Amino acid sequence: MKITLKDIADDVGVSLATVSRVLASKGPFNPETERKIIDSAYRLGYPGVKFLRHKVKHSLDIAIITPMWLGEFDASLFRGFIEASNDSKFNIRFVNMDETQKDPVNYLSRTLEDFDGACIFIPYLTSDDYIKLRSVVNSYPLISLAPITDPILETVTFDSYRGGYLVAKHFHELGFKKTGIIVGESIRLESKLRKNGFMNYINDTDSMECLWEYQGDFSFDSGVKAYHDINAREIENIAIFGSNDVMALGFMREAIRDGKHIPTDFAISGYDDLPFSKLYDPHLTSVSTDFFKLGKYALKQILKQIEHNDTDEEHISLVPVSLISRESSTGEKTTS
């Protein structure tokens, strides 16, 4: 039997108009009345009310939804959110978003019903996916941690453009004139932003040029292949920007195995400053991304959406990044 607004009004003992206003979030309301109406609607099975339950709970269950790739990036992301949620009303849970999902929007909409809000890091979603997702969940508190070309959802992400710019500036300050880049996965906007920041600095500097570009996919193996590509072209004495740490490490390890010297034959920088950056020899120069700051600000925005029913899909917050210079570009031993 289909549940109506009248069923909820009769169950709670309030007017039909009051039920309609509460479920449409057209307040203000008496908090106790609001709680009773939402609880009744949930208990009776009124459609769509699951997304309103956060309003009457003392603690908030927040999902971090992402394809869980094996590696230190996921571990750093998760740790950042866990630390950011300490001493707060948030209960953080991590949910794997399988890349083989044929209908990711349907999967997400069903998953979100179990949470009061969510941060999603799903770089392969298309603009159409984001539009469909927002239309399905309406005003549900939802933030994207991946940059979106057209910001359908409120977005909190690292300043990828600035990261690429800082790497080129670092190479320039070290006196490098020849540069190259291993670009990340082509479908991901952060790949383009990192490349654009790097290239724009070089193009604005008369003494620098980018002689080599390799299309990678953010994997260690693509870093290995990038080294073999540049070696076959007999290009040396060049500064390389690996668009993430994993590709930079793949390139660096293969170059060293081939008898090359870092940074004499190839200077190199990565991006993300994952823990292994300073565990390998030579220590890897990298763009530092503070996952604690990312988590802290994302959770702050989620709480704002929940408390004020404010889902500003056009708002983009860029978390600052910095460059940590190490031996792979400077040749100088470091402890950090």
C-alpha positions as YAML, in Angstrom:
chain: A
units: angstrom
residues:
- id: 1
  name: MET
  ca: [0.00, 0.00, 0.00]
- id: 2
  name: LYS
  ca: [1.34, 3.42, -0.95]
- id: 3
  name: ILE
  ca: [2.07, 5.63, 2.07]
- id: 4
  name: THR
  ca: [0.68, 9.18, 1.83]
- id: 5
  name: LEU
  ca: [1.25, 12.41, 3.70]
- id: 6
  name: LYS
  ca: [-2.16, 11.91, 5.35]
- id: 7
  name: ASP
  ca: [-1.00, 8.57, 6.81]
- id: 8
  name: ILE
  ca: [1.95, 10.36, 8.44]
- id: 9
  name: ALA
  ca: [-0.24, 13.24, 9.66]
- id: 10
  name: ASP
  ca: [-2.69, 10.78, 11.26]
- id: 11
  name: ASP
  ca: [0.14, 8.79, 12.84]
- id: 12
  name: VAL
  ca: [1.78, 11.84, 14.43]
- id: 13
  name: GLY
  ca: [-1.40, 13.83, 15.13]
- id: 14
  name: VAL
  ca: [-0.51, 16.98, 13.16]
- id: 15
  name: SER
  ca: [-1.96, 18.70, 10.12]
- id: 16
  name: LEU
  ca: [-1.33, 17.56, 6.57]
- id: 17
  name: ALA
  ca: [0.22, 20.97, 5.81]
- id: 18
  name: THR
  ca: [2.74, 20.57, 8.63]
- id: 19
  name: VAL
  ca: [3.84, 17.17, 7.34]
- id: 20
  name: SER
  ca: [4.19, 18.57, 3.82]
- id: 21
  name: ARG
  ca: [6.33, 21.50, 5.00]
- id: 22
  name: VAL
  ca: [8.62, 19.32, 7.14]
- id: 23
  name: LEU
  ca: [9.29, 16.77, 4.40]
- id: 24
  name: ALA
  ca: [9.92, 19.59, 1.91]
- id: 25
  name: SER
  ca: [12.34, 21.23, 4.39]
- id: 26
  name: LYS
  ca: [10.34, 24.48, 4.33]
- id: 27
  name: GLY
  ca: [10.92, 25.41, 7.98]
- id: 28
  name: PRO
  ca: [11.44, 26.53, 10.65]
- id: 29
  name: PHE
  ca: [9.67, 23.88, 12.73]
- id: 30
  name: ASN
  ca: [9.38, 22.76, 16.29]
- id: 31
  name: PRO
  ca: [12.33, 20.31, 16.59]
- id: 32
  name: GLU
  ca: [10.28, 17.68, 18.42]
- id: 33
  name: THR
  ca: [7.49, 17.85, 15.83]
- id: 34
  name: GLU
  ca: [10.03, 17.58, 13.01]
- id: 35
  name: ARG
  ca: [11.65, 14.55, 14.65]
- id: 36
  name: LYS
  ca: [8.30, 12.79, 15.10]
- id: 37
  name: ILE
  ca: [7.25, 13.42, 11.49]
- id: 38
  name: ILE
  ca: [10.53, 12.21, 10.01]
- id: 39
  name: ASP
  ca: [10.64, 9.18, 12.28]
- id: 40
  name: SER
  ca: [7.04, 8.33, 11.37]
- id: 41
  name: ALA
  ca: [7.71, 8.73, 7.65]
- id: 42
  name: TYR
  ca: [10.76, 6.49, 7.92]
- id: 43
  name: ARG
  ca: [8.91, 3.85, 9.95]
- id: 44
  name: LEU
  ca: [5.92, 3.80, 7.60]
- id: 45
  name: GLY
  ca: [8.17, 3.59, 4.53]
- id: 46
  name: TYR
  ca: [7.46, 6.95, 2.91]
- id: 47
  name: PRO
  ca: [9.71, 7.20, -0.20]
- id: 48
  name: GLY
  ca: [12.79, 9.44, -0.06]
- id: 49
  name: VAL
  ca: [12.62, 10.15, 3.65]
- id: 50
  name: LYS
  ca: [15.83, 8.22, 4.41]
- id: 51
  name: PHE
  ca: [17.82, 11.21, 3.20]
- id: 52
  name: LEU
  ca: [16.20, 13.40, 5.92]
- id: 53
  name: ARG
  ca: [17.02, 11.22, 8.92]
- id: 54
  name: HIS
  ca: [20.24, 13.10, 9.64]
- id: 55
  name: LYS
  ca: [18.10, 15.93, 11.00]
- id: 56
  name: VAL
  ca: [16.98, 13.97, 14.04]
- id: 57
  name: LYS
  ca: [20.20, 12.12, 14.95]
- id: 58
  name: HIS
  ca: [22.77, 13.03, 17.59]
- id: 59
  name: SER
  ca: [25.68, 11.51, 15.66]
- id: 60
  name: LEU
  ca: [26.24, 11.52, 11.92]
- id: 61
  name: ASP
  ca: [27.27, 8.56, 9.78]
- id: 62
  name: ILE
  ca: [29.40, 9.83, 6.89]
- id: 63
  name: ALA
  ca: [30.49, 7.65, 3.97]
- id: 64
  name: ILE
  ca: [33.77, 8.11, 2.11]
- id: 65
  name: ILE
  ca: [33.04, 6.38, -1.20]
- id: 66
  name: THR
  ca: [35.86, 5.60, -3.62]
- id: 67
  name: PRO
  ca: [37.30, 2.79, -5.73]
- id: 68
  name: MET
  ca: [39.73, 1.26, -3.25]
- id: 69
  name: TRP
  ca: [42.98, 0.86, -5.13]
- id: 70
  name: LEU
  ca: [45.77, -0.95, -3.34]
- id: 71
  name: GLY
  ca: [48.46, 1.49, -2.31]
- id: 72
  name: GLU
  ca: [49.43, 4.33, -0.03]
- id: 73
  name: PHE
  ca: [47.13, 6.94, -1.57]
- id: 74
  name: ASP
  ca: [43.99, 5.27, -0.17]
- id: 75
  name: ALA
  ca: [45.66, 4.73, 3.19]
- id: 76
  name: SER
  ca: [46.64, 8.41, 3.37]
- id: 77
  name: LEU
  ca: [43.14, 9.54, 2.34]
- id: 78
  name: PHE
  ca: [41.45, 7.32, 4.91]
- id: 79
  name: ARG
  ca: [43.84, 8.28, 7.70]
- id: 80
  name: GLY
  ca: [43.28, 11.97, 6.95]
- id: 81
  name: PHE
  ca: [39.51, 11.62, 7.34]
- id: 82
  name: ILE
  ca: [39.77, 9.47, 10.46]
- id: 83
  name: GLU
  ca: [42.06, 12.02, 12.13]
- id: 84
  name: ALA
  ca: [39.85, 14.90, 10.97]
- id: 85
  name: SER
  ca: [36.79, 13.25, 12.53]
- id: 86
  name: ASN
  ca: [38.33, 12.81, 15.98]
- id: 87
  name: ASP
  ca: [36.42, 14.59, 18.76]
- id: 88
  name: SER
  ca: [33.49, 15.25, 16.44]
- id: 89
  name: LYS
  ca: [29.95, 13.97, 15.94]
- id: 90
  name: PHE
  ca: [30.99, 12.12, 12.77]
- id: 91
  name: ASN
  ca: [31.23, 8.36, 12.39]
- id: 92
  name: ILE
  ca: [33.36, 7.73, 9.29]
- id: 93
  name: ARG
  ca: [32.90, 4.62, 7.15]
- id: 94
  name: PHE
  ca: [34.70, 3.78, 3.94]
- id: 95
  name: VAL
  ca: [32.77, 2.22, 1.08]
- id: 96
  name: ASN
  ca: [34.33, 0.60, -1.98]
- id: 97
  name: MET
  ca: [32.91, 1.82, -5.30]
- id: 98
  name: ASP
  ca: [33.72, -0.97, -7.71]
- id: 99
  name: GLU
  ca: [34.86, 0.43, -11.07]
- id: 100
  name: THR
  ca: [32.96, -2.37, -12.83]
- id: 101
  name: GLN
  ca: [29.57, -1.01, -11.67]
- id: 102
  name: LYS
  ca: [27.40, -0.74, -14.79]
- id: 103
  name: ASP
  ca: [25.07, 1.79, -13.16]
- id: 104
  name: PRO
  ca: [27.19, 3.82, -10.70]
- id: 105
  name: VAL
  ca: [24.45, 6.38, -10.01]
- id: 106
  name: ASN
  ca: [21.95, 3.74, -8.99]
- id: 107
  name: TYR
  ca: [24.57, 2.07, -6.79]
- id: 108
  name: LEU
  ca: [25.44, 5.38, -5.13]
- id: 109
  name: SER
  ca: [21.82, 6.38, -4.53]
- id: 110
  name: ARG
  ca: [21.13, 3.05, -2.80]
- id: 111
  name: THR
  ca: [24.34, 3.27, -0.76]
- id: 112
  name: LEU
  ca: [23.66, 6.82, 0.40]
- id: 113
  name: GLU
  ca: [20.41, 5.76, 2.04]
- id: 114
  name: ASP
  ca: [22.42, 4.20, 4.87]
- id: 115
  name: PHE
  ca: [24.30, 7.42, 5.67]
- id: 116
  name: ASP
  ca: [23.63, 11.00, 6.74]
- id: 117
  name: GLY
  ca: [26.05, 12.44, 4.20]
- id: 118
  name: ALA
  ca: [28.90, 11.39, 1.95]
- id: 119
  name: CYS
  ca: [32.17, 12.47, 0.35]
- id: 120
  name: ILE
  ca: [32.83, 10.76, -2.96]
- id: 121
  name: PHE
  ca: [36.15, 10.40, -4.75]
- id: 122
  name: ILE
  ca: [35.17, 8.73, -8.02]
- id: 123
  name: PRO
  ca: [37.28, 10.29, -10.80]
- id: 124
  name: TYR
  ca: [35.70, 8.28, -13.62]
- id: 125
  name: LEU
  ca: [32.17, 9.68, -13.16]
- id: 126
  name: THR
  ca: [31.04, 11.79, -16.13]
- id: 127
  name: SER
  ca: [29.22, 15.13, -16.06]
- id: 128
  name: ASP
  ca: [26.02, 13.28, -16.98]
- id: 129
  name: ASP
  ca: [26.57, 10.93, -14.03]
- id: 130
  name: TYR
  ca: [26.89, 13.89, -11.64]
- id: 131
  name: ILE
  ca: [23.77, 15.57, -13.04]
- id: 132
  name: LYS
  ca: [21.77, 12.37, -12.72]
- id: 133
  name: LEU
  ca: [23.09, 11.75, -9.20]
- id: 134
  name: ARG
  ca: [22.11, 15.21, -7.98]
- id: 135
  name: SER
  ca: [18.62, 14.87, -9.48]
- id: 136
  name: VAL
  ca: [18.18, 11.50, -7.74]
- id: 137
  name: VAL
  ca: [19.35, 12.51, -4.26]
- id: 138
  name: ASN
  ca: [18.08, 16.12, -4.43]
- id: 139
  name: SER
  ca: [19.32, 18.04, -1.36]
- id: 140
  name: TYR
  ca: [21.19, 15.12, 0.20]
- id: 141
  name: PRO
  ca: [24.49, 16.31, 1.80]
- id: 142
  name: LEU
  ca: [27.09, 15.27, -0.76]
- id: 143
  name: ILE
  ca: [30.58, 16.50, -1.63]
- id: 144
  name: SER
  ca: [32.98, 15.51, -4.39]
- id: 145
  name: LEU
  ca: [36.66, 15.16, -3.49]
- id: 146
  name: ALA
  ca: [37.59, 14.90, -7.17]
- id: 147
  name: PRO
  ca: [37.54, 18.06, -9.30]
- id: 148
  name: ILE
  ca: [34.56, 18.32, -11.67]
- id: 149
  name: THR
  ca: [34.64, 20.26, -14.95]
- id: 150
  name: ASP
  ca: [31.11, 21.53, -14.34]
- id: 151
  name: PRO
  ca: [30.65, 21.56, -10.54]
- id: 152
  name: ILE
  ca: [27.31, 19.76, -10.19]
- id: 153
  name: LEU
  ca: [28.22, 18.95, -6.58]
- id: 154
  name: GLU
  ca: [29.99, 21.08, -4.03]
- id: 155
  name: THR
  ca: [33.66, 20.21, -4.41]
- id: 156
  name: VAL
  ca: [36.57, 20.12, -1.95]
- id: 157
  name: THR
  ca: [39.82, 19.14, -3.63]
- id: 158
  name: PHE
  ca: [43.54, 19.85, -3.74]
- id: 159
  name: ASP
  ca: [44.87, 22.70, -5.90]
- id: 160
  name: SER
  ca: [46.24, 20.50, -8.67]
- id: 161
  name: TYR
  ca: [47.07, 23.41, -10.97]
- id: 162
  name: ARG
  ca: [49.18, 25.04, -8.27]
- id: 163
  name: GLY
  ca: [50.97, 21.75, -7.64]
- id: 164
  name: GLY
  ca: [52.14, 21.46, -11.26]
- id: 165
  name: TYR
  ca: [53.12, 25.13, -11.26]
- id: 166
  name: LEU
  ca: [55.25, 24.67, -8.14]
- id: 167
  name: VAL
  ca: [57.14, 21.75, -9.69]
- id: 168
  name: ALA
  ca: [58.07, 23.77, -12.79]
- id: 169
  name: LYS
  ca: [59.07, 26.72, -10.60]
- id: 170
  name: HIS
  ca: [61.27, 24.41, -8.52]
- id: 171
  name: PHE
  ca: [63.02, 23.08, -11.64]
- id: 172
  name: HIS
  ca: [63.53, 26.64, -12.87]
- id: 173
  name: GLU
  ca: [65.10, 27.72, -9.58]
- id: 174
  name: LEU
  ca: [67.49, 24.76, -9.79]
- id: 175
  name: GLY
  ca: [68.61, 25.93, -13.24]
- id: 176
  name: PHE
  ca: [66.99, 23.25, -15.41]
- id: 177
  name: LYS
  ca: [66.14, 24.34, -18.94]
- id: 178
  name: LYS
  ca: [64.93, 21.03, -20.40]
- id: 179
  name: THR
  ca: [61.87, 19.41, -18.85]
- id: 180
  name: GLY
  ca: [59.45, 16.57, -19.45]
- id: 181
  name: ILE
  ca: [56.22, 15.30, -17.96]
- id: 182
  name: ILE
  ca: [54.52, 11.95, -17.33]
- id: 183
  name: VAL
  ca: [50.83, 12.85, -17.55]
- id: 184
  name: GLY
  ca: [48.24, 11.07, -15.42]
- id: 185
  name: GLU
  ca: [45.13, 9.21, -16.57]
- id: 186
  name: SER
  ca: [43.56, 11.20, -19.40]
- id: 187
  name: ILE
  ca: [39.94, 10.96, -18.19]
- id: 188
  name: ARG
  ca: [40.77, 12.54, -14.82]
- id: 189
  name: LEU
  ca: [40.54, 16.32, -14.55]
- id: 190
  name: GLU
  ca: [43.33, 16.52, -11.97]
- id: 191
  name: SER
  ca: [45.71, 15.12, -14.62]
- id: 192
  name: LYS
  ca: [44.92, 18.06, -16.91]
- id: 193
  name: LEU
  ca: [45.15, 20.59, -14.09]
- id: 194
  name: ARG
  ca: [48.58, 19.36, -12.95]
- id: 195
  name: LYS
  ca: [49.84, 19.41, -16.54]
- id: 196
  name: ASN
  ca: [48.39, 22.88, -17.18]
- id: 197
  name: GLY
  ca: [50.06, 24.34, -14.10]
- id: 198
  name: PHE
  ca: [53.39, 22.80, -15.09]
- id: 199
  name: MET
  ca: [53.19, 23.85, -18.74]
- id: 200
  name: ASN
  ca: [51.94, 27.37, -18.09]
- id: 201
  name: TYR
  ca: [54.93, 28.15, -15.88]
- id: 202
  name: ILE
  ca: [57.31, 26.78, -18.53]
- id: 203
  name: ASN
  ca: [55.59, 28.66, -21.37]
- id: 204
  name: ASP
  ca: [55.89, 31.90, -19.41]
- id: 205
  name: THR
  ca: [59.64, 31.34, -18.89]
- id: 206
  name: ASP
  ca: [61.85, 32.02, -21.92]
- id: 207
  name: SER
  ca: [64.71, 29.85, -20.67]
- id: 208
  name: MET
  ca: [62.66, 26.63, -20.24]
- id: 209
  name: GLU
  ca: [61.02, 24.18, -22.62]
- id: 210
  name: CYS
  ca: [59.17, 20.88, -22.35]
- id: 211
  name: LEU
  ca: [60.90, 18.44, -24.71]
- id: 212
  name: TRP
  ca: [59.09, 15.23, -23.81]
- id: 213
  name: GLU
  ca: [55.64, 14.09, -22.74]
- id: 214
  name: TYR
  ca: [54.40, 10.60, -21.92]
- id: 215
  name: GLN
  ca: [50.79, 9.57, -21.37]
- id: 216
  name: GLY
  ca: [50.68, 7.53, -18.18]
- id: 217
  name: ASP
  ca: [47.79, 6.25, -16.07]
- id: 218
  name: PHE
  ca: [48.97, 6.95, -12.50]
- id: 219
  name: SER
  ca: [50.33, 3.39, -12.17]
- id: 220
  name: PHE
  ca: [53.86, 2.26, -11.27]
- id: 221
  name: ASP
  ca: [54.04, 0.31, -14.54]
- id: 222
  name: SER
  ca: [53.33, 3.41, -16.62]
- id: 223
  name: GLY
  ca: [56.26, 5.13, -14.88]
- id: 224
  name: VAL
  ca: [58.49, 2.20, -15.88]
- id: 225
  name: LYS
  ca: [57.26, 2.43, -19.47]
- id: 226
  name: ALA
  ca: [57.82, 6.18, -19.48]
- id: 227
  name: TYR
  ca: [61.49, 5.66, -18.64]
- id: 228
  name: HIS
  ca: [61.91, 3.19, -21.52]
- id: 229
  name: ASP
  ca: [60.24, 5.66, -23.87]
- id: 230
  name: ILE
  ca: [62.54, 8.56, -22.97]
- id: 231
  name: ASN
  ca: [65.59, 6.29, -22.99]
- id: 232
  name: ALA
  ca: [64.75, 5.08, -26.51]
- id: 233
  name: ARG
  ca: [64.62, 8.71, -27.60]
- id: 234
  name: GLU
  ca: [68.10, 9.24, -26.05]
- id: 235
  name: ILE
  ca: [66.98, 12.21, -24.00]
- id: 236
  name: GLU
  ca: [68.97, 12.92, -20.83]
- id: 237
  name: ASN
  ca: [69.94, 15.80, -18.53]
- id: 238
  name: ILE
  ca: [66.31, 16.71, -18.12]
- id: 239
  name: ALA
  ca: [63.92, 17.42, -15.21]
- id: 240
  name: ILE
  ca: [60.84, 15.17, -15.17]
- id: 241
  name: PHE
  ca: [57.48, 15.84, -13.51]
- id: 242
  name: GLY
  ca: [55.78, 12.55, -12.67]
- id: 243
  name: SER
  ca: [52.15, 13.58, -12.10]
- id: 244
  name: ASN
  ca: [51.91, 11.32, -9.07]
- id: 245
  name: ASP
  ca: [54.42, 9.67, -6.75]
- id: 246
  name: VAL
  ca: [53.76, 6.16, -8.03]
- id: 247
  name: MET
  ca: [54.67, 6.99, -11.65]
- id: 248
  name: ALA
  ca: [57.66, 9.05, -10.54]
- id: 249
  name: LEU
  ca: [58.93, 6.13, -8.47]
- id: 250
  name: GLY
  ca: [58.45, 3.68, -11.36]
- id: 251
  name: PHE
  ca: [60.47, 5.97, -13.63]
- id: 252
  name: MET
  ca: [63.19, 6.54, -11.03]
- id: 253
  name: ARG
  ca: [63.61, 2.89, -10.09]
- id: 254
  name: GLU
  ca: [63.89, 1.78, -13.73]
- id: 255
  name: ALA
  ca: [66.38, 4.54, -14.53]
- id: 256
  name: ILE
  ca: [68.61, 3.53, -11.60]
- id: 257
  name: ARG
  ca: [68.43, -0.14, -12.61]
- id: 258
  name: ASP
  ca: [69.61, 0.94, -16.06]
- id: 259
  name: GLY
  ca: [72.66, 2.63, -14.57]
- id: 260
  name: LYS
  ca: [71.40, 6.21, -14.73]
- id: 261
  name: HIS
  ca: [72.05, 8.73, -11.97]
- id: 262
  name: ILE
  ca: [69.38, 10.76, -10.19]
- id: 263
  name: PRO
  ca: [69.34, 13.76, -10.45]
- id: 264
  name: THR
  ca: [72.37, 14.07, -12.81]
- id: 265
  name: ASP
  ca: [70.84, 12.23, -15.78]
- id: 266
  name: PHE
  ca: [67.22, 12.75, -14.71]
- id: 267
  name: ALA
  ca: [65.90, 15.02, -11.97]
- id: 268
  name: ILE
  ca: [62.40, 14.03, -10.95]
- id: 269
  name: SER
  ca: [59.47, 15.18, -8.84]
- id: 270
  name: GLY
  ca: [56.26, 13.38, -7.94]
- id: 271
  name: TYR
  ca: [52.92, 14.55, -6.57]
- id: 272
  name: ASP
  ca: [51.07, 13.62, -3.32]
- id: 273
  name: ASP
  ca: [54.12, 13.23, -1.02]
- id: 274
  name: LEU
  ca: [53.04, 9.76, 0.06]
- id: 275
  name: PRO
  ca: [55.01, 8.15, 2.91]
- id: 276
  name: PHE
  ca: [57.24, 6.12, 0.57]
- id: 277
  name: SER
  ca: [58.59, 9.37, -0.95]
- id: 278
  name: LYS
  ca: [61.20, 9.54, 1.78]
- id: 279
  name: LEU
  ca: [61.74, 5.81, 2.20]
- id: 280
  name: TYR
  ca: [63.44, 5.16, -1.15]
- id: 281
  name: ASP
  ca: [66.94, 6.21, -2.14]
- id: 282
  name: PRO
  ca: [67.15, 8.89, -3.40]
- id: 283
  name: HIS
  ca: [64.32, 10.56, -1.47]
- id: 284
  name: LEU
  ca: [61.64, 11.80, -3.87]
- id: 285
  name: THR
  ca: [60.81, 15.48, -4.31]
- id: 286
  name: SER
  ca: [57.03, 15.78, -4.27]
- id: 287
  name: VAL
  ca: [54.02, 18.06, -3.98]
- id: 288
  name: SER
  ca: [52.64, 17.71, -0.47]
- id: 289
  name: THR
  ca: [48.88, 17.17, -0.16]
- id: 290
  name: ASP
  ca: [47.56, 17.41, 3.40]
- id: 291
  name: PHE
  ca: [44.79, 14.81, 3.70]
- id: 292
  name: PHE
  ca: [43.98, 15.95, 7.24]
- id: 293
  name: LYS
  ca: [43.17, 19.44, 5.94]
- id: 294
  name: LEU
  ca: [41.15, 17.92, 3.10]
- id: 295
  name: GLY
  ca: [39.14, 15.81, 5.54]
- id: 296
  name: LYS
  ca: [38.66, 18.64, 8.03]
- id: 297
  name: TYR
  ca: [37.30, 21.05, 5.45]
- id: 298
  name: ALA
  ca: [35.16, 18.46, 3.66]
- id: 299
  name: LEU
  ca: [33.51, 17.41, 6.93]
- id: 300
  name: LYS
  ca: [32.95, 21.07, 7.83]
- id: 301
  name: GLN
  ca: [31.13, 21.58, 4.55]
- id: 302
  name: ILE
  ca: [29.09, 18.39, 5.01]
- id: 303
  name: LEU
  ca: [27.96, 19.62, 8.44]
- id: 304
  name: LYS
  ca: [27.01, 22.97, 6.92]
- id: 305
  name: GLN
  ca: [24.87, 21.22, 4.32]
- id: 306
  name: ILE
  ca: [23.20, 19.09, 6.98]
- id: 307
  name: GLU
  ca: [22.46, 21.88, 9.44]
- id: 308
  name: HIS
  ca: [21.38, 24.51, 6.91]
- id: 309
  name: ASN
  ca: [20.06, 22.34, 4.08]
- id: 310
  name: ASP
  ca: [22.57, 24.19, 1.92]
- id: 311
  name: THR
  ca: [23.85, 22.17, -1.05]
- id: 312
  name: ASP
  ca: [25.73, 24.77, -3.08]
- id: 313
  name: GLU
  ca: [26.70, 22.76, -6.14]
- id: 314
  name: GLU
  ca: [28.70, 25.60, -7.68]
- id: 315
  name: HIS
  ca: [31.07, 26.05, -4.74]
- id: 316
  name: ILE
  ca: [34.65, 24.80, -5.19]
- id: 317
  name: SER
  ca: [37.16, 24.86, -2.33]
- id: 318
  name: LEU
  ca: [40.82, 24.34, -3.18]
- id: 319
  name: VAL
  ca: [43.00, 22.93, -0.41]
- id: 320
  name: PRO
  ca: [46.52, 24.48, -0.67]
- id: 321
  name: VAL
  ca: [49.52, 22.34, -1.62]
- id: 322
  name: SER
  ca: [53.26, 22.87, -1.16]
- id: 323
  name: LEU
  ca: [56.42, 21.41, -2.65]
- id: 324
  name: ILE
  ca: [58.87, 19.34, -0.57]
- id: 325
  name: SER
  ca: [62.28, 19.35, -2.26]
- id: 326
  name: ARG
  ca: [64.46, 16.28, -1.77]
- id: 327
  name: GLU
  ca: [67.41, 14.48, -3.25]
- id: 328
  name: SER
  ca: [65.73, 13.32, -6.49]
- id: 329
  name: SER
  ca: [65.83, 16.89, -7.81]
- id: 330
  name: THR
  ca: [68.40, 18.72, -5.69]
- id: 331
  name: GLY
  ca: [70.99, 15.99, -5.21]
- id: 332
  name: GLU
  ca: [71.20, 17.00, -1.56]
- id: 333
  name: LYS
  ca: [70.57, 14.48, 1.23]
- id: 334
  name: THR
  ca: [67.42, 15.24, 3.23]
- id: 335
  name: THR
  ca: [65.83, 13.92, 6.39]
- id: 336
  name: SER
  ca: [62.26, 15.00, 5.59]
...
